[in-house]
Amino acid sequence: MTYQEIRDIFHNGLWKQNAGIVQLLGLCPLLAISSSVVNAVSLGLATTLVMALSGAAVAAIREFIPNEARIPVYVLLIAVLVTIVQLLINAYAYSLYIVLGIFLPLIVTNCIVLARAESFASKNGVAASALDGIAMGLGLTAVLGVLGAIREILGHGTLLSGIDMVFGEAAKSWVITVIPDYHGFLLAVLPPGAFIVLGLLIAGRNWLDLRAEQKARKSIPVEAASQTA
């Protein structure tokens, strides 16, 4: 793989085809578990690990899978990987496992994971497929993290609440009080708040793209004039 190919894969996953704010896939966990940054990022990283491993596995065995059976095989493979990740979280971060609840096994049915296995991993090599899974997963994790951070600040006035579920009791001191003596804003931690914040993130991303296009259009006459001169 060339540097440009790696760069294109990460640009595609993190920005151009971001699963959370462009493709709008996997909205169930995106909206349901993003009430805090710790919950959101934890689920995002678990999904990233599954996507990277499933992408590499599908790419490795793609030539041996009959075309008619590819979707059931992909789902079975993803289910095995999700079970492994679920058991690891259960063993090493049980409190987080309880909080994430049903959304961990639901990674199996997450259309982001299956879509990348079908559209990319089934047509590319192992390394490229693993990188694509990492890029797409990190793009989703970034959206989850930003969404969780905004909702947690608006809802509770804190950041990193629940970090002790991952790093133990000593990590309780890592919680940041952003707004002291804050009584909370209930709408931010409820599903309507998730839809509103996600809509704002989508609008912000579209605005940045539009601004970049306008800058590119303005630079074209300047470049043309410099070449004629």
PyMOL CGO cylinders between C-alpha atoms (Angstrom):
from pymol import cmd
from pymol.cgo import CYLINDER

trace = [
    CYLINDER, 0.00, 0.00, 0.00, 1.22, 3.49, -0.86, 0.3, 1, 1, 1, 1, 1, 1,
    CYLINDER, 1.22, 3.49, -0.86, 1.10, 6.49, 1.45, 0.3, 1, 1, 1, 1, 1, 1,
    CYLINDER, 1.10, 6.49, 1.45, -1.58, 8.08, -0.75, 0.3, 1, 1, 1, 1, 1, 1,
    CYLINDER, -1.58, 8.08, -0.75, -3.80, 5.00, -0.50, 0.3, 1, 1, 1, 1, 1, 1,
    CYLINDER, -3.80, 5.00, -0.50, -3.50, 4.98, 3.30, 0.3, 1, 1, 1, 1, 1, 1,
    CYLINDER, -3.50, 4.98, 3.30, -4.24, 8.70, 3.39, 0.3, 1, 1, 1, 1, 1, 1,
    CYLINDER, -4.24, 8.70, 3.39, -7.32, 8.26, 1.18, 0.3, 1, 1, 1, 1, 1, 1,
    CYLINDER, -7.32, 8.26, 1.18, -8.65, 5.45, 3.40, 0.3, 1, 1, 1, 1, 1, 1,
    CYLINDER, -8.65, 5.45, 3.40, -8.36, 7.57, 6.55, 0.3, 1, 1, 1, 1, 1, 1,
    CYLINDER, -8.36, 7.57, 6.55, -9.75, 10.70, 4.89, 0.3, 1, 1, 1, 1, 1, 1,
    CYLINDER, -9.75, 10.70, 4.89, -12.67, 8.64, 3.63, 0.3, 1, 1, 1, 1, 1, 1,
    CYLINDER, -12.67, 8.64, 3.63, -13.41, 7.10, 7.04, 0.3, 1, 1, 1, 1, 1, 1,
    CYLINDER, -13.41, 7.10, 7.04, -12.81, 10.13, 9.22, 0.3, 1, 1, 1, 1, 1, 1,
    CYLINDER, -12.81, 10.13, 9.22, -14.43, 12.79, 7.06, 0.3, 1, 1, 1, 1, 1, 1,
    CYLINDER, -14.43, 12.79, 7.06, -15.63, 12.15, 3.50, 0.3, 1, 1, 1, 1, 1, 1,
    CYLINDER, -15.63, 12.15, 3.50, -17.84, 9.11, 4.30, 0.3, 1, 1, 1, 1, 1, 1,
    CYLINDER, -17.84, 9.11, 4.30, -18.02, 9.41, 8.08, 0.3, 1, 1, 1, 1, 1, 1,
    CYLINDER, -18.02, 9.41, 8.08, -20.54, 6.83, 9.25, 0.3, 1, 1, 1, 1, 1, 1,
    CYLINDER, -20.54, 6.83, 9.25, -22.11, 9.08, 11.88, 0.3, 1, 1, 1, 1, 1, 1,
    CYLINDER, -22.11, 9.08, 11.88, -22.61, 12.43, 10.12, 0.3, 1, 1, 1, 1, 1, 1,
    CYLINDER, -22.61, 12.43, 10.12, -22.43, 11.57, 6.41, 0.3, 1, 1, 1, 1, 1, 1,
    CYLINDER, -22.43, 11.57, 6.41, -23.75, 8.05, 5.85, 0.3, 1, 1, 1, 1, 1, 1,
    CYLINDER, -23.75, 8.05, 5.85, -25.96, 8.28, 8.96, 0.3, 1, 1, 1, 1, 1, 1,
    CYLINDER, -25.96, 8.28, 8.96, -25.49, 4.59, 9.72, 0.3, 1, 1, 1, 1, 1, 1,
    CYLINDER, -25.49, 4.59, 9.72, -25.67, 3.00, 13.16, 0.3, 1, 1, 1, 1, 1, 1,
    CYLINDER, -25.67, 3.00, 13.16, -27.83, 5.78, 14.60, 0.3, 1, 1, 1, 1, 1, 1,
    CYLINDER, -27.83, 5.78, 14.60, -29.27, 3.54, 17.33, 0.3, 1, 1, 1, 1, 1, 1,
    CYLINDER, -29.27, 3.54, 17.33, -26.06, 3.32, 19.42, 0.3, 1, 1, 1, 1, 1, 1,
    CYLINDER, -26.06, 3.32, 19.42, -25.03, 6.80, 18.25, 0.3, 1, 1, 1, 1, 1, 1,
    CYLINDER, -25.03, 6.80, 18.25, -28.06, 8.37, 19.89, 0.3, 1, 1, 1, 1, 1, 1,
    CYLINDER, -28.06, 8.37, 19.89, -28.77, 5.95, 22.72, 0.3, 1, 1, 1, 1, 1, 1,
    CYLINDER, -28.77, 5.95, 22.72, -25.38, 5.52, 24.38, 0.3, 1, 1, 1, 1, 1, 1,
    CYLINDER, -25.38, 5.52, 24.38, -23.88, 8.99, 23.81, 0.3, 1, 1, 1, 1, 1, 1,
    CYLINDER, -23.88, 8.99, 23.81, -25.21, 10.59, 27.01, 0.3, 1, 1, 1, 1, 1, 1,
    CYLINDER, -25.21, 10.59, 27.01, -21.62, 10.73, 28.32, 0.3, 1, 1, 1, 1, 1, 1,
    CYLINDER, -21.62, 10.73, 28.32, -18.22, 10.81, 26.64, 0.3, 1, 1, 1, 1, 1, 1,
    CYLINDER, -18.22, 10.81, 26.64, -16.93, 7.68, 28.43, 0.3, 1, 1, 1, 1, 1, 1,
    CYLINDER, -16.93, 7.68, 28.43, -19.88, 5.52, 27.36, 0.3, 1, 1, 1, 1, 1, 1,
    CYLINDER, -19.88, 5.52, 27.36, -19.80, 6.88, 23.81, 0.3, 1, 1, 1, 1, 1, 1,
    CYLINDER, -19.80, 6.88, 23.81, -16.06, 6.47, 23.24, 0.3, 1, 1, 1, 1, 1, 1,
    CYLINDER, -16.06, 6.47, 23.24, -16.02, 3.01, 24.84, 0.3, 1, 1, 1, 1, 1, 1,
    CYLINDER, -16.02, 3.01, 24.84, -18.71, 1.72, 22.48, 0.3, 1, 1, 1, 1, 1, 1,
    CYLINDER, -18.71, 1.72, 22.48, -17.01, 3.45, 19.55, 0.3, 1, 1, 1, 1, 1, 1,
    CYLINDER, -17.01, 3.45, 19.55, -13.66, 1.79, 20.28, 0.3, 1, 1, 1, 1, 1, 1,
    CYLINDER, -13.66, 1.79, 20.28, -15.32, -1.61, 20.70, 0.3, 1, 1, 1, 1, 1, 1,
    CYLINDER, -15.32, -1.61, 20.70, -16.98, -1.12, 17.30, 0.3, 1, 1, 1, 1, 1, 1,
    CYLINDER, -16.98, -1.12, 17.30, -13.64, -0.02, 15.79, 0.3, 1, 1, 1, 1, 1, 1,
    CYLINDER, -13.64, -0.02, 15.79, -11.94, -3.19, 17.02, 0.3, 1, 1, 1, 1, 1, 1,
    CYLINDER, -11.94, -3.19, 17.02, -14.71, -5.36, 15.57, 0.3, 1, 1, 1, 1, 1, 1,
    CYLINDER, -14.71, -5.36, 15.57, -14.61, -3.50, 12.24, 0.3, 1, 1, 1, 1, 1, 1,
    CYLINDER, -14.61, -3.50, 12.24, -10.83, -3.83, 11.92, 0.3, 1, 1, 1, 1, 1, 1,
    CYLINDER, -10.83, -3.83, 11.92, -10.81, -7.54, 12.75, 0.3, 1, 1, 1, 1, 1, 1,
    CYLINDER, -10.81, -7.54, 12.75, -13.88, -8.38, 10.65, 0.3, 1, 1, 1, 1, 1, 1,
    CYLINDER, -13.88, -8.38, 10.65, -12.51, -6.42, 7.68, 0.3, 1, 1, 1, 1, 1, 1,
    CYLINDER, -12.51, -6.42, 7.68, -9.19, -8.27, 7.82, 0.3, 1, 1, 1, 1, 1, 1,
    CYLINDER, -9.19, -8.27, 7.82, -10.91, -11.64, 8.30, 0.3, 1, 1, 1, 1, 1, 1,
    CYLINDER, -10.91, -11.64, 8.30, -13.36, -11.14, 5.42, 0.3, 1, 1, 1, 1, 1, 1,
    CYLINDER, -13.36, -11.14, 5.42, -10.54, -10.01, 3.12, 0.3, 1, 1, 1, 1, 1, 1,
    CYLINDER, -10.54, -10.01, 3.12, -8.48, -13.08, 4.06, 0.3, 1, 1, 1, 1, 1, 1,
    CYLINDER, -8.48, -13.08, 4.06, -11.23, -15.61, 3.26, 0.3, 1, 1, 1, 1, 1, 1,
    CYLINDER, -11.23, -15.61, 3.26, -13.19, -13.75, 0.56, 0.3, 1, 1, 1, 1, 1, 1,
    CYLINDER, -13.19, -13.75, 0.56, -12.04, -16.01, -2.26, 0.3, 1, 1, 1, 1, 1, 1,
    CYLINDER, -12.04, -16.01, -2.26, -13.27, -19.11, -0.41, 0.3, 1, 1, 1, 1, 1, 1,
    CYLINDER, -13.27, -19.11, -0.41, -16.80, -17.83, 0.36, 0.3, 1, 1, 1, 1, 1, 1,
    CYLINDER, -16.80, -17.83, 0.36, -19.52, -18.72, -2.17, 0.3, 1, 1, 1, 1, 1, 1,
    CYLINDER, -19.52, -18.72, -2.17, -21.22, -15.60, -3.46, 0.3, 1, 1, 1, 1, 1, 1,
    CYLINDER, -21.22, -15.60, -3.46, -24.66, -16.87, -2.42, 0.3, 1, 1, 1, 1, 1, 1,
    CYLINDER, -24.66, -16.87, -2.42, -23.58, -17.39, 1.21, 0.3, 1, 1, 1, 1, 1, 1,
    CYLINDER, -23.58, -17.39, 1.21, -21.41, -14.34, 1.74, 0.3, 1, 1, 1, 1, 1, 1,
    CYLINDER, -21.41, -14.34, 1.74, -23.84, -12.31, 3.92, 0.3, 1, 1, 1, 1, 1, 1,
    CYLINDER, -23.84, -12.31, 3.92, -24.59, -15.15, 6.40, 0.3, 1, 1, 1, 1, 1, 1,
    CYLINDER, -24.59, -15.15, 6.40, -20.85, -15.90, 6.61, 0.3, 1, 1, 1, 1, 1, 1,
    CYLINDER, -20.85, -15.90, 6.61, -20.06, -12.23, 7.25, 0.3, 1, 1, 1, 1, 1, 1,
    CYLINDER, -20.06, -12.23, 7.25, -22.71, -12.01, 9.98, 0.3, 1, 1, 1, 1, 1, 1,
    CYLINDER, -22.71, -12.01, 9.98, -21.45, -15.21, 11.63, 0.3, 1, 1, 1, 1, 1, 1,
    CYLINDER, -21.45, -15.21, 11.63, -17.87, -13.95, 11.56, 0.3, 1, 1, 1, 1, 1, 1,
    CYLINDER, -17.87, -13.95, 11.56, -18.86, -10.57, 12.99, 0.3, 1, 1, 1, 1, 1, 1,
    CYLINDER, -18.86, -10.57, 12.99, -20.92, -12.30, 15.71, 0.3, 1, 1, 1, 1, 1, 1,
    CYLINDER, -20.92, -12.30, 15.71, -17.89, -14.35, 16.81, 0.3, 1, 1, 1, 1, 1, 1,
    CYLINDER, -17.89, -14.35, 16.81, -15.70, -11.23, 17.02, 0.3, 1, 1, 1, 1, 1, 1,
    CYLINDER, -15.70, -11.23, 17.02, -18.37, -9.25, 18.90, 0.3, 1, 1, 1, 1, 1, 1,
    CYLINDER, -18.37, -9.25, 18.90, -18.71, -12.11, 21.40, 0.3, 1, 1, 1, 1, 1, 1,
    CYLINDER, -18.71, -12.11, 21.40, -14.95, -12.05, 22.01, 0.3, 1, 1, 1, 1, 1, 1,
    CYLINDER, -14.95, -12.05, 22.01, -14.96, -8.26, 22.56, 0.3, 1, 1, 1, 1, 1, 1,
    CYLINDER, -14.96, -8.26, 22.56, -18.03, -8.55, 24.79, 0.3, 1, 1, 1, 1, 1, 1,
    CYLINDER, -18.03, -8.55, 24.79, -16.38, -11.21, 26.96, 0.3, 1, 1, 1, 1, 1, 1,
    CYLINDER, -16.38, -11.21, 26.96, -13.19, -9.15, 27.26, 0.3, 1, 1, 1, 1, 1, 1,
    CYLINDER, -13.19, -9.15, 27.26, -15.12, -6.08, 28.45, 0.3, 1, 1, 1, 1, 1, 1,
    CYLINDER, -15.12, -6.08, 28.45, -17.12, -8.28, 30.81, 0.3, 1, 1, 1, 1, 1, 1,
    CYLINDER, -17.12, -8.28, 30.81, -13.88, -9.66, 32.28, 0.3, 1, 1, 1, 1, 1, 1,
    CYLINDER, -13.88, -9.66, 32.28, -11.86, -6.43, 32.59, 0.3, 1, 1, 1, 1, 1, 1,
    CYLINDER, -11.86, -6.43, 32.59, -14.46, -3.62, 32.84, 0.3, 1, 1, 1, 1, 1, 1,
    CYLINDER, -14.46, -3.62, 32.84, -17.59, -5.19, 34.27, 0.3, 1, 1, 1, 1, 1, 1,
    CYLINDER, -17.59, -5.19, 34.27, -19.20, -1.89, 35.32, 0.3, 1, 1, 1, 1, 1, 1,
    CYLINDER, -19.20, -1.89, 35.32, -18.81, -0.56, 31.79, 0.3, 1, 1, 1, 1, 1, 1,
    CYLINDER, -18.81, -0.56, 31.79, -20.17, -3.84, 30.43, 0.3, 1, 1, 1, 1, 1, 1,
    CYLINDER, -20.17, -3.84, 30.43, -23.33, -3.36, 32.51, 0.3, 1, 1, 1, 1, 1, 1,
    CYLINDER, -23.33, -3.36, 32.51, -23.76, 0.25, 31.35, 0.3, 1, 1, 1, 1, 1, 1,
    CYLINDER, -23.76, 0.25, 31.35, -23.30, -0.53, 27.65, 0.3, 1, 1, 1, 1, 1, 1,
    CYLINDER, -23.30, -0.53, 27.65, -25.71, -3.44, 28.06, 0.3, 1, 1, 1, 1, 1, 1,
    CYLINDER, -25.71, -3.44, 28.06, -27.56, -4.57, 24.94, 0.3, 1, 1, 1, 1, 1, 1,
    CYLINDER, -27.56, -4.57, 24.94, -25.63, -2.19, 22.68, 0.3, 1, 1, 1, 1, 1, 1,
    CYLINDER, -25.63, -2.19, 22.68, -22.52, -4.40, 22.81, 0.3, 1, 1, 1, 1, 1, 1,
    CYLINDER, -22.52, -4.40, 22.81, -24.14, -7.50, 21.24, 0.3, 1, 1, 1, 1, 1, 1,
    CYLINDER, -24.14, -7.50, 21.24, -26.06, -5.22, 18.87, 0.3, 1, 1, 1, 1, 1, 1,
    CYLINDER, -26.06, -5.22, 18.87, -22.76, -4.41, 17.15, 0.3, 1, 1, 1, 1, 1, 1,
    CYLINDER, -22.76, -4.41, 17.15, -23.42, -7.65, 15.26, 0.3, 1, 1, 1, 1, 1, 1,
    CYLINDER, -23.42, -7.65, 15.26, -26.40, -6.06, 13.52, 0.3, 1, 1, 1, 1, 1, 1,
    CYLINDER, -26.40, -6.06, 13.52, -24.80, -2.64, 13.12, 0.3, 1, 1, 1, 1, 1, 1,
    CYLINDER, -24.80, -2.64, 13.12, -25.12, -1.83, 9.44, 0.3, 1, 1, 1, 1, 1, 1,
    CYLINDER, -25.12, -1.83, 9.44, -21.78, 0.02, 9.47, 0.3, 1, 1, 1, 1, 1, 1,
    CYLINDER, -21.78, 0.02, 9.47, -19.85, -3.18, 10.20, 0.3, 1, 1, 1, 1, 1, 1,
    CYLINDER, -19.85, -3.18, 10.20, -21.68, -5.30, 7.64, 0.3, 1, 1, 1, 1, 1, 1,
    CYLINDER, -21.68, -5.30, 7.64, -21.62, -2.52, 5.02, 0.3, 1, 1, 1, 1, 1, 1,
    CYLINDER, -21.62, -2.52, 5.02, -17.82, -2.21, 5.13, 0.3, 1, 1, 1, 1, 1, 1,
    CYLINDER, -17.82, -2.21, 5.13, -17.39, -5.97, 5.00, 0.3, 1, 1, 1, 1, 1, 1,
    CYLINDER, -17.39, -5.97, 5.00, -19.59, -6.11, 1.90, 0.3, 1, 1, 1, 1, 1, 1,
    CYLINDER, -19.59, -6.11, 1.90, -18.49, -2.95, 0.08, 0.3, 1, 1, 1, 1, 1, 1,
    CYLINDER, -18.49, -2.95, 0.08, -14.75, -2.84, 0.91, 0.3, 1, 1, 1, 1, 1, 1,
    CYLINDER, -14.75, -2.84, 0.91, -13.30, -5.91, 2.62, 0.3, 1, 1, 1, 1, 1, 1,
    CYLINDER, -13.30, -5.91, 2.62, -14.81, -8.32, 0.08, 0.3, 1, 1, 1, 1, 1, 1,
    CYLINDER, -14.81, -8.32, 0.08, -12.96, -6.49, -2.72, 0.3, 1, 1, 1, 1, 1, 1,
    CYLINDER, -12.96, -6.49, -2.72, -9.61, -5.51, -1.16, 0.3, 1, 1, 1, 1, 1, 1,
    CYLINDER, -9.61, -5.51, -1.16, -6.60, -6.98, 0.63, 0.3, 1, 1, 1, 1, 1, 1,
    CYLINDER, -6.60, -6.98, 0.63, -6.18, -7.75, 4.31, 0.3, 1, 1, 1, 1, 1, 1,
    CYLINDER, -6.18, -7.75, 4.31, -4.10, -4.68, 5.25, 0.3, 1, 1, 1, 1, 1, 1,
    CYLINDER, -4.10, -4.68, 5.25, -6.31, -2.23, 3.36, 0.3, 1, 1, 1, 1, 1, 1,
    CYLINDER, -6.31, -2.23, 3.36, -9.47, -3.77, 4.83, 0.3, 1, 1, 1, 1, 1, 1,
    CYLINDER, -9.47, -3.77, 4.83, -8.11, -3.60, 8.38, 0.3, 1, 1, 1, 1, 1, 1,
    CYLINDER, -8.11, -3.60, 8.38, -7.13, 0.06, 7.87, 0.3, 1, 1, 1, 1, 1, 1,
    CYLINDER, -7.13, 0.06, 7.87, -10.56, 0.82, 6.42, 0.3, 1, 1, 1, 1, 1, 1,
    CYLINDER, -10.56, 0.82, 6.42, -12.19, -0.73, 9.48, 0.3, 1, 1, 1, 1, 1, 1,
    CYLINDER, -12.19, -0.73, 9.48, -9.98, 1.31, 11.79, 0.3, 1, 1, 1, 1, 1, 1,
    CYLINDER, -9.98, 1.31, 11.79, -10.64, 4.55, 9.86, 0.3, 1, 1, 1, 1, 1, 1,
    CYLINDER, -10.64, 4.55, 9.86, -14.41, 4.03, 9.72, 0.3, 1, 1, 1, 1, 1, 1,
    CYLINDER, -14.41, 4.03, 9.72, -14.50, 3.01, 13.37, 0.3, 1, 1, 1, 1, 1, 1,
    CYLINDER, -14.50, 3.01, 13.37, -12.44, 5.99, 14.50, 0.3, 1, 1, 1, 1, 1, 1,
    CYLINDER, -12.44, 5.99, 14.50, -14.66, 8.30, 12.45, 0.3, 1, 1, 1, 1, 1, 1,
    CYLINDER, -14.66, 8.30, 12.45, -17.70, 6.92, 14.26, 0.3, 1, 1, 1, 1, 1, 1,
    CYLINDER, -17.70, 6.92, 14.26, -15.87, 7.10, 17.61, 0.3, 1, 1, 1, 1, 1, 1,
    CYLINDER, -15.87, 7.10, 17.61, -15.00, 10.75, 17.02, 0.3, 1, 1, 1, 1, 1, 1,
    CYLINDER, -15.00, 10.75, 17.02, -18.64, 11.62, 16.38, 0.3, 1, 1, 1, 1, 1, 1,
    CYLINDER, -18.64, 11.62, 16.38, -19.72, 9.59, 19.42, 0.3, 1, 1, 1, 1, 1, 1,
    CYLINDER, -19.72, 9.59, 19.42, -17.08, 11.32, 21.56, 0.3, 1, 1, 1, 1, 1, 1,
    CYLINDER, -17.08, 11.32, 21.56, -18.04, 14.85, 20.49, 0.3, 1, 1, 1, 1, 1, 1,
    CYLINDER, -18.04, 14.85, 20.49, -21.75, 14.05, 20.83, 0.3, 1, 1, 1, 1, 1, 1,
    CYLINDER, -21.75, 14.05, 20.83, -21.19, 12.51, 24.26, 0.3, 1, 1, 1, 1, 1, 1,
    CYLINDER, -21.19, 12.51, 24.26, -19.04, 15.42, 25.43, 0.3, 1, 1, 1, 1, 1, 1,
    CYLINDER, -19.04, 15.42, 25.43, -21.58, 18.06, 24.40, 0.3, 1, 1, 1, 1, 1, 1,
    CYLINDER, -21.58, 18.06, 24.40, -24.49, 16.15, 25.94, 0.3, 1, 1, 1, 1, 1, 1,
    CYLINDER, -24.49, 16.15, 25.94, -22.59, 15.47, 29.16, 0.3, 1, 1, 1, 1, 1, 1,
    CYLINDER, -22.59, 15.47, 29.16, -21.57, 19.11, 29.58, 0.3, 1, 1, 1, 1, 1, 1,
    CYLINDER, -21.57, 19.11, 29.58, -25.06, 20.41, 28.86, 0.3, 1, 1, 1, 1, 1, 1,
    CYLINDER, -25.06, 20.41, 28.86, -26.77, 17.67, 30.85, 0.3, 1, 1, 1, 1, 1, 1,
    CYLINDER, -26.77, 17.67, 30.85, -24.54, 17.35, 33.91, 0.3, 1, 1, 1, 1, 1, 1,
    CYLINDER, -24.54, 17.35, 33.91, -21.88, 20.06, 33.66, 0.3, 1, 1, 1, 1, 1, 1,
    CYLINDER, -21.88, 20.06, 33.66, -19.05, 17.50, 33.75, 0.3, 1, 1, 1, 1, 1, 1,
    CYLINDER, -19.05, 17.50, 33.75, -16.65, 15.63, 31.47, 0.3, 1, 1, 1, 1, 1, 1,
    CYLINDER, -16.65, 15.63, 31.47, -15.32, 12.07, 31.82, 0.3, 1, 1, 1, 1, 1, 1,
    CYLINDER, -15.32, 12.07, 31.82, -18.01, 11.06, 34.29, 0.3, 1, 1, 1, 1, 1, 1,
    CYLINDER, -18.01, 11.06, 34.29, -17.80, 7.29, 34.77, 0.3, 1, 1, 1, 1, 1, 1,
    CYLINDER, -17.80, 7.29, 34.77, -14.12, 7.06, 33.77, 0.3, 1, 1, 1, 1, 1, 1,
    CYLINDER, -14.12, 7.06, 33.77, -13.58, 4.89, 36.86, 0.3, 1, 1, 1, 1, 1, 1,
    CYLINDER, -13.58, 4.89, 36.86, -15.56, 2.12, 35.12, 0.3, 1, 1, 1, 1, 1, 1,
    CYLINDER, -15.56, 2.12, 35.12, -12.61, 1.75, 32.76, 0.3, 1, 1, 1, 1, 1, 1,
    CYLINDER, -12.61, 1.75, 32.76, -9.56, 2.67, 34.86, 0.3, 1, 1, 1, 1, 1, 1,
    CYLINDER, -9.56, 2.67, 34.86, -10.68, 1.85, 38.40, 0.3, 1, 1, 1, 1, 1, 1,
    CYLINDER, -10.68, 1.85, 38.40, -11.51, 3.83, 41.52, 0.3, 1, 1, 1, 1, 1, 1,
    CYLINDER, -11.51, 3.83, 41.52, -8.37, 5.97, 41.29, 0.3, 1, 1, 1, 1, 1, 1,
    CYLINDER, -8.37, 5.97, 41.29, -9.70, 7.51, 38.06, 0.3, 1, 1, 1, 1, 1, 1,
    CYLINDER, -9.70, 7.51, 38.06, -12.60, 9.21, 39.84, 0.3, 1, 1, 1, 1, 1, 1,
    CYLINDER, -12.60, 9.21, 39.84, -10.34, 12.21, 40.35, 0.3, 1, 1, 1, 1, 1, 1,
    CYLINDER, -10.34, 12.21, 40.35, -10.06, 12.56, 36.56, 0.3, 1, 1, 1, 1, 1, 1,
    CYLINDER, -10.06, 12.56, 36.56, -13.66, 13.77, 36.25, 0.3, 1, 1, 1, 1, 1, 1,
    CYLINDER, -13.66, 13.77, 36.25, -13.70, 17.41, 35.12, 0.3, 1, 1, 1, 1, 1, 1,
    CYLINDER, -13.70, 17.41, 35.12, -16.34, 19.77, 36.50, 0.3, 1, 1, 1, 1, 1, 1,
    CYLINDER, -16.34, 19.77, 36.50, -16.94, 22.13, 33.59, 0.3, 1, 1, 1, 1, 1, 1,
    CYLINDER, -16.94, 22.13, 33.59, -19.84, 24.06, 35.14, 0.3, 1, 1, 1, 1, 1, 1,
    CYLINDER, -19.84, 24.06, 35.14, -19.71, 24.25, 38.96, 0.3, 1, 1, 1, 1, 1, 1,
    CYLINDER, -19.71, 24.25, 38.96, -22.97, 24.08, 40.93, 0.3, 1, 1, 1, 1, 1, 1,
    CYLINDER, -22.97, 24.08, 40.93, -24.83, 23.07, 37.79, 0.3, 1, 1, 1, 1, 1, 1,
    CYLINDER, -24.83, 23.07, 37.79, -28.32, 21.62, 38.22, 0.3, 1, 1, 1, 1, 1, 1,
    CYLINDER, -28.32, 21.62, 38.22, -28.42, 19.94, 34.82, 0.3, 1, 1, 1, 1, 1, 1,
    CYLINDER, -28.42, 19.94, 34.82, -30.41, 20.25, 31.62, 0.3, 1, 1, 1, 1, 1, 1,
    CYLINDER, -30.41, 20.25, 31.62, -32.61, 17.18, 31.21, 0.3, 1, 1, 1, 1, 1, 1,
    CYLINDER, -32.61, 17.18, 31.21, -33.27, 17.60, 27.48, 0.3, 1, 1, 1, 1, 1, 1,
    CYLINDER, -33.27, 17.60, 27.48, -29.56, 17.16, 26.71, 0.3, 1, 1, 1, 1, 1, 1,
    CYLINDER, -29.56, 17.16, 26.71, -29.40, 13.63, 28.13, 0.3, 1, 1, 1, 1, 1, 1,
    CYLINDER, -29.40, 13.63, 28.13, -32.73, 12.50, 26.65, 0.3, 1, 1, 1, 1, 1, 1,
    CYLINDER, -32.73, 12.50, 26.65, -33.12, 11.15, 23.06, 0.3, 1, 1, 1, 1, 1, 1,
    CYLINDER, -33.12, 11.15, 23.06, -34.44, 14.50, 21.68, 0.3, 1, 1, 1, 1, 1, 1,
    CYLINDER, -34.44, 14.50, 21.68, -31.23, 16.15, 22.86, 0.3, 1, 1, 1, 1, 1, 1,
    CYLINDER, -31.23, 16.15, 22.86, -29.19, 13.56, 20.98, 0.3, 1, 1, 1, 1, 1, 1,
    CYLINDER, -29.19, 13.56, 20.98, -31.12, 14.29, 17.75, 0.3, 1, 1, 1, 1, 1, 1,
    CYLINDER, -31.12, 14.29, 17.75, -30.66, 18.05, 18.18, 0.3, 1, 1, 1, 1, 1, 1,
    CYLINDER, -30.66, 18.05, 18.18, -26.90, 17.86, 18.84, 0.3, 1, 1, 1, 1, 1, 1,
    CYLINDER, -26.90, 17.86, 18.84, -26.38, 15.36, 16.00, 0.3, 1, 1, 1, 1, 1, 1,
    CYLINDER, -26.38, 15.36, 16.00, -28.27, 17.69, 13.65, 0.3, 1, 1, 1, 1, 1, 1,
    CYLINDER, -28.27, 17.69, 13.65, -25.97, 20.55, 14.67, 0.3, 1, 1, 1, 1, 1, 1,
    CYLINDER, -25.97, 20.55, 14.67, -22.89, 18.39, 14.04, 0.3, 1, 1, 1, 1, 1, 1,
    CYLINDER, -22.89, 18.39, 14.04, -24.17, 17.46, 10.57, 0.3, 1, 1, 1, 1, 1, 1,
    CYLINDER, -24.17, 17.46, 10.57, -24.89, 21.14, 9.83, 0.3, 1, 1, 1, 1, 1, 1,
    CYLINDER, -24.89, 21.14, 9.83, -21.40, 22.11, 11.02, 0.3, 1, 1, 1, 1, 1, 1,
    CYLINDER, -21.40, 22.11, 11.02, -19.75, 19.49, 8.84, 0.3, 1, 1, 1, 1, 1, 1,
    CYLINDER, -19.75, 19.49, 8.84, -21.78, 20.58, 5.78, 0.3, 1, 1, 1, 1, 1, 1,
    CYLINDER, -21.78, 20.58, 5.78, -20.86, 24.22, 6.44, 0.3, 1, 1, 1, 1, 1, 1,
    CYLINDER, -20.86, 24.22, 6.44, -17.15, 23.37, 6.55, 0.3, 1, 1, 1, 1, 1, 1,
    CYLINDER, -17.15, 23.37, 6.55, -17.44, 21.46, 3.26, 0.3, 1, 1, 1, 1, 1, 1,
    CYLINDER, -17.44, 21.46, 3.26, -19.29, 24.35, 1.64, 0.3, 1, 1, 1, 1, 1, 1,
    CYLINDER, -19.29, 24.35, 1.64, -16.68, 26.80, 2.86, 0.3, 1, 1, 1, 1, 1, 1,
    CYLINDER, -16.68, 26.80, 2.86, -13.86, 24.65, 1.47, 0.3, 1, 1, 1, 1, 1, 1,
    CYLINDER, -13.86, 24.65, 1.47, -15.63, 24.46, -1.91, 0.3, 1, 1, 1, 1, 1, 1,
    CYLINDER, -15.63, 24.46, -1.91, -16.03, 28.23, -2.04, 0.3, 1, 1, 1, 1, 1, 1,
    CYLINDER, -16.03, 28.23, -2.04, -12.34, 28.74, -1.25, 0.3, 1, 1, 1, 1, 1, 1,
    CYLINDER, -12.34, 28.74, -1.25, -11.41, 26.25, -3.98, 0.3, 1, 1, 1, 1, 1, 1,
    CYLINDER, -11.41, 26.25, -3.98, -13.56, 28.11, -6.52, 0.3, 1, 1, 1, 1, 1, 1,
    CYLINDER, -13.56, 28.11, -6.52, -11.99, 31.44, -5.62, 0.3, 1, 1, 1, 1, 1, 1,
    CYLINDER, -11.99, 31.44, -5.62, -8.47, 30.05, -6.00, 0.3, 1, 1, 1, 1, 1, 1,
    CYLINDER, -8.47, 30.05, -6.00, -9.10, 28.76, -9.56, 0.3, 1, 1, 1, 1, 1, 1,
    CYLINDER, -9.10, 28.76, -9.56, -9.18, 32.23, -11.28, 0.3, 1, 1, 1, 1, 1, 1,
    CYLINDER, -9.18, 32.23, -11.28, -6.05, 33.27, -9.33, 0.3, 1, 1, 1, 1, 1, 1,
    CYLINDER, -6.05, 33.27, -9.33, -4.16, 30.16, -10.48, 0.3, 1, 1, 1, 1, 1, 1,
    CYLINDER, -4.16, 30.16, -10.48, -5.38, 30.63, -14.08, 0.3, 1, 1, 1, 1, 1, 1,
    CYLINDER, -5.38, 30.63, -14.08, -4.23, 34.29, -14.08, 0.3, 1, 1, 1, 1, 1, 1,
    CYLINDER, -4.23, 34.29, -14.08, -0.80, 33.36, -12.72, 0.3, 1, 1, 1, 1, 1, 1,
    CYLINDER, -0.80, 33.36, -12.72, -0.35, 30.69, -15.42, 0.3, 1, 1, 1, 1, 1, 1,
    CYLINDER, -0.35, 30.69, -15.42, -1.28, 33.07, -18.27, 0.3, 1, 1, 1, 1, 1, 1,
    CYLINDER, -1.28, 33.07, -18.27, 1.07, 35.71, -16.88, 0.3, 1, 1, 1, 1, 1, 1,
]
cmd.load_cgo(trace, "trace")
